[in-house]
Amino acid sequence: MKSASYIKRTTAGTIFDACNVILLLLMSFLFVYPFWNQFIVSLNDGVDATRGGLYFWPRQFTLGNYTYIFQTAGMLSALGWSVLRVVVGTVTKLLCTGMLAYVTTVKHFSFHLTLRRMFLITMYIGGGMIPTYLWFIKLGLLETFQVYWVPGILSAYEMMIIASYIESLPDSMFESARIDGAKEITTYLRICIPLCVPVFAALGVMVAVGHWNSWFDVVVYNPSGRYDTLQIVLRNILIQSDKVAKLMSDATVGSAAVKSAAARISTVSMRAATMMIVTLPIIMVYPFFQKYFIKGISIGAVKG
């Protein structure tokens, strides 16, 4: 007797499955190839890359693009500030916003709903850049590392997601901790945080990527360049490569000096190399947190 789970294969079903596989492979290629193309361009000689025609493999392999970038003055310092900003900014934002979300879910706290509505208003109404800049001057945040993470230590959007996730958890867990004499801070640290690991991990990736890619606030609030992050240094390298490209098109400039500079950097190869440096850390970290995305975000978004 054949198993009940056995399904007879038909010609139409086989054709349908084959079309699905071909379609998915085609879509995967369309998504992956642009990144792969930039990767091989970054590994190709800068002058040769300007000729184009690079599709699947480098034509003149070299690590000179990456060597030039990492030998740029201030690169290691900028990398350190970027990593420190990601770590400090992500950890403090998740802990503080999570605590705020927990407070808004404590039903015996009389103003928990009012507090949530107050923070919800900030998602739609803001003071603007000039009042924010003047306020940062009053607080003494300009030209400090704290300006990168202190202003964003609380977020209404993340607070709503975490609060919805906490509300989906059984109230008996928190009530049992309170009956045993645990204070609210202890309940949050020892009960709430371990249970909220999925939503914290999912939001942590988004917050970390935001800090990693941020550059505009560095330009505005750190004009001296003392706390320049990786994004700013890479931006300066791209600007320098654009200047060299313009000099190449200027016939009045001495060709020997220009060709010597162009042999070291190229707009096309530098842009590809900087893209790889910015993107690869995110790609390497994302797979470790991918499993939390569906569980963390979807559950937190169901209720609200």
C-alpha positions as CSV (number, residue, x, y, z in Angstrom):
1,M,0.0,0.0,0.0
2,K,1.4,3.4,-1.0
3,S,1.9,6.0,1.7
4,A,-0.8,8.6,2.1
5,S,1.8,11.4,1.7
6,Y,2.8,10.1,-1.7
7,I,1.9,12.6,-4.5
8,K,2.0,11.4,-8.0
9,R,4.2,13.6,-10.2
10,T,2.6,14.9,-13.3
11,T,4.2,16.4,-16.4
12,A,2.5,19.8,-15.7
13,G,3.8,19.7,-12.1
14,T,7.3,19.0,-13.3
15,I,7.2,21.8,-15.8
16,F,5.9,24.2,-13.2
17,D,8.7,23.2,-10.7
18,A,11.3,23.7,-13.4
19,C,10.0,27.1,-14.3
20,N,10.0,28.1,-10.6
21,V,13.7,27.0,-10.3
22,I,14.7,28.9,-13.4
23,L,12.8,32.0,-12.3
24,L,14.4,31.9,-8.9
25,L,17.9,31.4,-10.3
26,L,17.4,34.3,-12.7
27,M,16.2,36.6,-9.9
28,S,19.1,35.5,-7.7
29,F,21.5,36.3,-10.5
30,L,19.9,39.7,-11.0
31,F,20.2,40.5,-7.3
32,V,23.8,39.2,-6.8
33,Y,25.5,40.2,-10.0
34,P,25.6,44.0,-9.4
35,F,27.4,43.4,-6.1
36,W,29.7,40.8,-7.7
37,N,30.5,43.3,-10.5
38,Q,31.5,46.0,-8.1
39,F,33.6,43.5,-6.2
40,I,35.7,42.5,-9.3
41,V,36.0,46.2,-10.3
42,S,37.4,46.9,-6.9
43,L,40.0,44.2,-7.5
44,N,41.0,45.5,-10.9
45,D,43.6,48.1,-11.8
46,G,42.2,51.6,-11.5
47,V,43.3,52.9,-14.9
48,D,42.2,49.7,-16.6
49,A,38.8,49.8,-14.9
50,T,38.0,53.0,-16.6
51,R,37.9,51.2,-19.9
52,G,34.9,49.2,-18.8
53,G,34.2,45.7,-20.1
54,L,34.5,44.1,-16.6
55,Y,31.8,41.4,-16.2
56,F,32.8,38.3,-14.2
57,W,36.5,38.4,-13.5
58,P,39.2,41.1,-13.0
59,R,41.2,41.9,-16.1
60,Q,44.2,43.2,-14.2
61,F,44.1,41.9,-10.7
62,T,45.4,44.2,-7.9
63,L,44.9,44.9,-4.3
64,G,46.2,48.4,-4.8
65,N,42.7,50.0,-4.4
66,Y,42.3,48.6,-0.9
67,T,45.9,49.3,0.0
68,Y,45.5,52.9,-1.0
69,I,42.4,53.3,1.1
70,F,43.7,51.7,4.2
71,Q,47.0,53.7,4.0
72,T,45.0,56.9,3.9
73,A,45.7,59.1,6.9
74,G,43.1,58.7,9.6
75,M,41.6,55.5,8.2
76,L,42.3,53.3,11.3
77,S,41.1,56.1,13.6
78,A,37.9,56.5,11.6
79,L,37.4,52.8,11.6
80,G,37.7,52.7,15.4
81,W,35.2,55.5,15.8
82,S,32.8,53.8,13.5
83,V,33.0,50.5,15.4
84,L,32.7,52.3,18.7
85,R,29.7,54.2,17.5
86,V,27.9,51.1,16.3
87,V,28.6,49.2,19.6
88,V,27.8,52.0,22.0
89,G,24.9,53.5,20.0
90,T,23.2,50.1,19.4
91,V,23.5,48.8,23.0
92,T,22.4,52.0,24.7
93,K,19.5,52.5,22.3
94,L,18.2,49.0,22.7
95,L,18.5,49.0,26.5
96,C,17.0,52.4,27.0
97,T,14.3,52.1,24.4
98,G,13.5,48.6,25.7
99,M,13.1,50.0,29.2
100,L,10.8,52.7,27.9
101,A,8.8,50.1,26.0
102,Y,8.6,48.0,29.2
103,V,7.3,50.9,31.2
104,T,4.5,51.6,28.7
105,T,3.3,48.0,29.1
106,V,3.1,48.0,32.9
107,K,-0.6,48.2,33.4
108,H,-0.5,49.3,37.1
109,F,1.5,52.3,36.0
110,S,-1.2,55.0,35.7
111,F,0.4,56.9,32.8
112,H,1.7,54.1,30.7
113,L,-0.7,54.8,27.8
114,T,-0.2,58.6,28.1
115,L,3.5,58.1,27.9
116,R,3.2,55.9,24.8
117,R,1.1,58.5,23.1
118,M,3.5,61.3,24.0
119,F,6.4,59.5,22.3
120,L,4.2,58.5,19.4
121,I,3.7,62.3,18.6
122,T,7.5,62.6,18.1
123,M,7.3,60.3,15.1
124,Y,5.3,63.0,13.2
125,I,6.4,66.3,14.8
126,G,10.1,67.4,15.1
127,G,11.9,70.6,15.9
128,G,13.9,70.8,12.7
129,M,17.6,70.9,12.0
130,I,18.4,74.5,13.2
131,P,16.6,74.2,16.6
132,T,18.3,70.8,17.1
133,Y,21.7,72.3,16.2
134,L,21.2,75.2,18.7
135,W,20.0,72.8,21.4
136,F,23.1,70.6,20.9
137,I,25.3,73.7,21.3
138,K,23.5,74.4,24.6
139,L,24.0,70.9,25.8
140,G,27.7,70.9,24.8
141,L,27.4,68.0,22.4
142,L,29.1,69.5,19.4
143,E,32.6,68.2,18.7
144,T,32.0,65.3,21.0
145,F,31.6,61.6,20.5
146,Q,28.3,61.7,22.5
147,V,26.6,63.6,19.7
148,Y,26.5,60.4,17.7
149,W,24.5,58.3,20.1
150,V,23.0,60.4,22.9
151,P,20.3,62.2,20.8
152,G,19.1,58.9,19.4
153,I,19.1,56.9,22.7
154,L,15.3,56.7,22.6
155,S,13.2,56.0,19.5
156,A,9.4,56.0,19.3
157,Y,9.3,53.5,16.4
158,E,11.5,50.9,18.1
159,M,9.6,51.5,21.3
160,M,6.3,50.6,19.7
161,I,7.6,47.4,18.2
162,I,9.2,46.3,21.5
163,A,6.1,47.2,23.5
164,S,3.9,45.2,21.1
165,Y,6.3,42.2,21.5
166,I,6.2,42.5,25.3
167,E,2.4,42.6,25.3
168,S,2.4,39.3,23.3
169,L,4.2,37.6,26.2
170,P,2.3,36.0,29.1
171,D,1.6,38.4,31.9
172,S,2.1,35.6,34.4
173,M,5.8,35.7,33.9
174,F,6.1,39.3,35.0
175,E,3.5,38.9,37.8
176,S,5.3,35.9,39.3
177,A,8.5,38.0,39.5
178,R,6.7,40.8,41.2
179,I,5.0,38.4,43.7
180,D,8.5,37.1,44.5
181,G,9.5,40.6,45.4
182,A,11.5,41.6,42.3
183,K,11.5,45.3,41.5
184,E,10.6,46.6,38.1
185,I,14.2,47.2,37.0
186,T,15.0,43.6,38.1
187,T,12.0,42.3,36.2
188,Y,13.1,44.2,33.1
189,L,16.7,43.0,33.2
190,R,16.2,39.4,34.3
191,I,12.8,38.5,32.8
192,C,11.9,40.9,30.0
193,I,15.3,41.2,28.2
194,P,15.9,37.4,27.9
195,L,12.4,36.9,26.5
196,C,12.8,39.8,24.1
197,V,16.0,38.6,22.5
198,P,14.4,38.0,19.0
199,V,13.0,41.5,18.7
200,F,16.2,43.0,20.2
201,A,18.3,41.1,17.7
202,A,16.1,42.1,14.8
203,L,16.0,45.8,15.7
204,G,19.7,45.7,16.7
205,V,20.7,44.9,13.1
206,M,18.7,47.9,11.8
207,V,20.1,50.3,14.4
208,A,23.6,49.1,13.9
209,V,23.4,49.5,10.1
210,G,22.0,53.0,10.6
211,H,24.9,54.0,12.8
212,W,27.4,52.3,10.4
213,N,26.1,54.1,7.3
214,S,25.5,57.5,9.0
215,W,27.6,60.4,7.7
216,F,25.5,63.5,7.6
217,D,25.4,64.1,11.3
218,V,29.2,63.7,11.4
219,V,29.6,66.5,8.8
220,V,27.1,68.8,10.7
221,Y,28.1,68.2,14.3
222,N,31.8,67.4,13.9
223,P,33.2,70.1,11.6
224,S,36.7,69.9,13.0
225,G,37.0,66.2,11.9
226,R,38.3,65.0,15.3
227,Y,35.7,62.3,15.5
228,D,35.4,61.5,11.7
229,T,34.0,58.1,11.1
230,L,34.8,55.6,8.3
231,Q,32.1,57.0,6.0
232,I,33.6,60.5,6.0
233,V,37.1,59.2,5.2
234,L,35.8,57.1,2.4
235,R,33.7,60.1,1.2
236,N,36.9,62.2,1.1
237,I,38.7,59.6,-0.9
238,L,35.9,59.6,-3.5
239,I,36.1,63.4,-3.7
240,Q,39.9,63.2,-4.2
241,S,39.5,60.6,-7.0
242,D,36.9,62.9,-8.7
243,K,39.4,65.7,-8.6
244,V,42.0,63.5,-10.3
245,A,39.5,62.5,-12.9
246,K,38.8,66.2,-13.6
247,L,42.5,66.9,-13.9
248,M,42.8,64.1,-16.4
249,S,40.3,65.9,-18.6
250,D,42.1,69.3,-18.3
251,A,44.6,69.6,-21.1
252,T,46.4,72.5,-19.4
253,V,47.6,70.3,-16.5
254,G,51.0,68.6,-16.8
255,S,50.2,65.1,-18.0
256,A,53.1,63.4,-16.1
257,A,51.9,64.5,-12.7
258,V,48.3,63.7,-13.5
259,K,49.0,60.3,-14.9
260,S,51.1,59.5,-11.8
261,A,48.2,60.4,-9.6
262,A,45.7,58.5,-11.7
263,A,47.9,55.4,-11.6
264,R,47.2,55.3,-7.9
265,I,43.5,56.1,-7.8
266,S,40.6,55.9,-10.1
267,T,37.0,57.1,-9.6
268,V,35.6,53.8,-10.8
269,S,37.8,51.5,-8.8
270,M,37.7,53.7,-5.7
271,R,33.9,53.9,-5.7
272,A,33.7,50.1,-6.0
273,A,36.3,49.5,-3.3
274,T,34.6,51.9,-0.8
275,M,31.3,50.2,-1.5
276,M,32.8,46.8,-0.6
277,I,34.4,48.2,2.6
278,V,31.1,49.6,3.7
279,T,28.9,46.6,2.7
280,L,31.0,43.6,3.6
281,P,30.8,44.0,7.4
282,I,27.0,44.1,7.1
283,I,26.8,41.1,4.9
284,M,29.0,39.1,7.3
285,V,26.9,40.0,10.4
286,Y,23.5,39.7,8.8
287,P,23.3,35.9,8.5
288,F,23.8,35.5,12.3
289,F,20.7,37.6,13.0
290,Q,18.5,36.6,10.0
291,K,16.6,34.0,12.0
292,Y,15.4,36.6,14.4
293,F,13.9,38.9,11.8
294,I,10.7,37.1,11.0
295,K,10.0,36.1,14.6
296,G,11.0,39.4,16.1
297,I,9.5,41.9,13.7
298,S,6.3,40.0,12.7
299,I,5.3,39.2,16.3
300,G,6.0,42.8,17.4
301,A,4.0,44.2,14.5
302,V,0.9,42.1,15.0
303,K,-0.3,43.9,18.1
304,G,-0.2,47.6,18.6
